[in-house]
Amino acid sequence: MRPLGTLFRQPAFWDERNVLSDACLPLSALYAAVTRLHELSAAASYRAPVPVVCVGSALVGGTGKTPVTLAIAERLRARRPGLSVHALSRGYGGASNAAALRVNPREHTSEYVGDEPLLLAEISPTWIGARRCDTAKAACAQGAELLLMDDGLQHTTLHRDISLLCLDARYLIGNGRVVPSGPLREPIARTAARSDAVLLVEPAAVAAGGRKSTADEVEDDSRGVAAEADERLREMLALPASMVILRSALEPSPTVAAALAGRRVLAFSGTARPQRFFDTLRALGCEFPSHPLSLADHAPLSAALLEKLREQAASHGAQLVTTSKDAARLAPSQLEGVSVLPVALRLRAGSAEWLDRAIDEALIACRSRKNEQL
């Protein structure tokens, strides 16, 4: 059975507070209470013998968690090439029910392990399973020296040494309400309380458009202006005064972006917010002879649907184009004639250094604990 999240798109009333959102408030209160009781009744978390860096969210759907996780893995590979970094994922959308499974991108399909784990497995050894403590134990048994958890701020079975709360810099927390009245998994204050920093992710469309993003402007301004912007954000989201604010931006592959610039395209995407991808293409000057196709997040792409898209693209003289995440759900033969626009996350100056220091300190602290136990 397909997960419910692959069947439905995010409702428009999650973006603002209106009569539909108000009508769902009793259910939101019940949902928040149930999740809180579940958290309080959970067993004590397992502390892995290696540092755990969690890249999480307060929202249902995408906020850039997987690109952030990939960027951290790439940065660690460059800074510490000898460090064995493993990734942990739920494997959402996949059929595997194994307690802990190491993803093999050459053998496993997205139907079995999910699309995001396949992307992660191209960079680092990646494990999936319902309980993060089980996947952490399996990874450590195979030599992991640092664990990157893609999502998991709401999972208490594994102790986290560093917790990053990812937010889309443009969307932030939507209408600020809990499911089903809004997009939040839990009240934002609860998520912030278990986070060490908020990482704002600027959409790729801004970087592709050729003008400076908000994050760029803050990076170029004086420290006083940046501090003022941080303070406004803390006030807007009711974050603690001590909360660290980090910034980053998604940037499309320059090579692929140049090849697509100005072309007629037929775009399709089954991600949390497909509009971000379509805006990126528009920023590249792409022409849309017909409306792009938005699918539910993680939704499978059938052979019949792909054939229909190919025929439609041919009739318009357009190029089929999709995201890396969508491409992970397609077989190599299905990708023939489809352009894939990858995006990479770039940490802003100051933010990258903060994260480097935090990870280095976590590694040192972990070694100290091991020495004390000897």
Secondary structure, 3 states (H helix, E strand, C coil): CCCHHHCCCCCHHHHCCCHHHHHCHHHHHHHHHHHHHHHHHCCCCECCCCCEEEEEECECCCCCHHHHHHHHHHHHHHHCCCCCEEEEECCCCCCCCCCCEECCCCCCCHHHHCHHHHHHHCCCCEEECCCHHHHHHHHHHCCCCEEEEECCCCCCCECCCEEEEEEECCCCCCCCCECCCCCECCCHHHHHHCCCEEEEEECHHHHHCCCCCHHHHHHHCCHHHHHHHHHHHHHHHCCCCCCEEEEEEEEECHHHHHHHCCCEEEEEECCCCHHHHHHHHHHCCCECCCCCEECCCCCCCCHHHHHHHHHHHHHHCCEEEEEHHHHCCCCHHHHCCEEEECEEEEECCCHHHHHHHHHHHHHHHHHHHHHHHC
